[in-house]
Amino acid sequence: MGIKRSLVFAFAVCNLSLYFGQGKSIDTVYIFDNQMNKVKLFHKITTLNPADIQKNSSNLSEVLRFQSPVYIKENGRGAVSSPSFRGTTAQQTAFVWNGININSQFLGQGDVNNIALFGYDQMEIKPGGGSVIYGSGAIGGSIHLNNDLSFNQGFHGSLNSEIASFGTFNNFLKASYSNEKFSFKATGSHAISQNEYEVPESRNYINKNGKYYKSNINIAAAYKIAPYHQISWISETFDGNQHYPIFFESQTSTRYETQNFRSLLSWDWKKSKFNNILRAAYTEENFQYFANLNQPRTSGGVGKNYIVKNDFNYFITPKWNVNIIGEFQQNHAEGIGTSGIGDEVRNIASIAGLLRYITSSNISFEAGIKKDFVEGFDSPVLYSFSGKWKAANWYQVNLNLSKNFRFPSFNDLYWQPGGNPNLKPETSVQADMNHEFKVGDFKLTMSPYYIRIKDMLRWMSTPMGYWAPFNTNQVESYGLESQLTYQKQINQHYFKLNAGYIFTKSKDLEINKQLMYVPLHKVFVNADYNYRFVRFYIQGMYNGLTYTDSNEKKSEALQPYFVVNAGISGTILKKYTIGFKVNNIFDEIYETMAYYPLPKRNYSINFNINF
């Protein structure tokens, strides 16, 4: 059943969120992911606001590639795209929508280009494990798509339109209204591109059949029903269509369509010594694959998830806090066509406890433990520990230890031919240490890390001629993430710098070779300058040699590349903004996936109206 005909399911769940102020009944700004403020106390988080996202408005892949430590593998602009944190795989990356893990129950991962780019108030990137809070798949890191609601702000609206190279049009509309007790926000976006670009220097490549479009609607509301009680709701609908690129005219053109729906309802009960949030969510994914562009679908699937979550926080003293999180979800999956997946149901429950000691002094820590009960699997006991020590005004250190896991997806278990019902969950242990130095307006963070993955799930060729998943080798990943930030305002001049260097060594311990599509080196730089009504930015991204096989063949590796983008905008009467961007200024020839070069120099112009 298509998403447009699906039943919208949402009911309330009880969750106690930890707010570190002891103030009034409901905060002025309500954040749907109540755990994120606590995560930020101990972990290095990269936060991107809508202005940051606008710099790379082509798609989410571009945002993550140029503004985060994540490596993005993309089969041509706008096509299938997958992320990699710290040398792990896309299945070991969790996408979290307002506190809810939304990785596909079929693939076990998220397709970056089939996730909406606009409509979120913040995008936050967290390297490192997070399964105690965010569940299966949060091994290498997690990408958080967050919304908030404000009170007492009246009416606001904005419209943004962009025209770009390759027949690309992006439009985004946002409107909000709030008073003391009620808050409402609605956003809508639509992007379409013919996407037929040429890179003649790379085997005379033309991105034939590369067309895509995607639409997204996001609606949220909150109401204060009593001094200590609030009901909140958010819902999102996404519709996407990708035509997969072909290399020759004689090839058959294919396409992929997906429709996703998510709805979350919560009841917040907040008092000075405890908080409770009762939540329920419903998520649905529909996809269809067309092996011939103009013929009926070849295969597809429908996945439905029902989630109930309770998050309870209690302040034992102003410094000591205990947090208990209980969750139950039921996953339904039904394959269509040639997938071979029948009507499958899986029940999952979990209970987690976290103890926090948080003060304004030099030392704070958090310790967590979690047990998952996944139908059909023996799941390990997970744990996490995070500690922070402020040794001096200019230096602090954070230590993070955790055990994380991922259970097999429905494709891993049931895809025909190849599905393997005897798979075990993969587990990891990891540690990182964040050293933070502050000198004036500069902040430098250096984060060495280590990850060991056991029973890693990999799809491998079989003697029967098809591919199948197995619990195979162990993987060891270690490296360094560093980030330098700077912000300064001098009269009406505002400067901002965000730069990072990432070193990643991720080895298959059976053959002692670097994993494919894991670059040893990555550098990204973003610099902004504002003066009165004018804004200018420039960004660059360097990616080192990247192997495309398991044997470190340099002859088949992706060569290093350095890509630079820049943009300028001006605002008139505080309401009207016009901007111009140039991407890939120096016409760099580069690939993030073998044989699929990304565009050379290209342009866009955008208009924004605030009302």
Buried (B, 14 or more C-beta within 10 A) or exposed (E): EEBEEBEEBBBBBBBBBBBEEEEEBBBEEBBBBBBBEBBEBBBBBBBBEBEBBBBBBBBBBBBBBBBBBBBBBBBBBBBBBBBBBBBBBBBBBBBBBBBBBBBBBBBBBBBBBBBBBBBBBBBBBBBBBBBBBBBBBBBBBBBBBBBBBBBEBEEBEBBBBBBBBBEBBBBBBBBBBBEEEEBBBBBBBBBBBBBBBBBEEBEEBBBBBBBBBBBBBBBBBBEBEEEBBBBBBBBBBBBBBBBBBBBEEEEEBBBBBBBBBBBBBBBBBBEBEBBBBBBBBBBBBBBBBBBEBEEEBBBBBBBBBBBBBBBBBBBEEEEEBBBBBBBBBBBBBBBBBBBBBEEBEBEBBBBBBBBBBBEEEEEBBBBBBBEBEBEEBEBBEBBBBBBBEBEEEEEBEBBBBBBBBBBBBBBBBBBEEBBBEEBBBBBBBBBBBBBBBBEEEEBBBBBBBBBBBBBBBBBEEEEEEEEBBBBBBBBBBBBBBBBBBBEEEEEEEBBBBBBBBBBBBBBBEEEEBBBBBBBBBBBBBBBBBBEEEEBBBBBBBBBBBBBBEEEBEEEEBBEBBEBBBBBBBBBEEEEEBEBEBBBBEEEBBBBBBBEBBBBBEBEBBBBBEBE
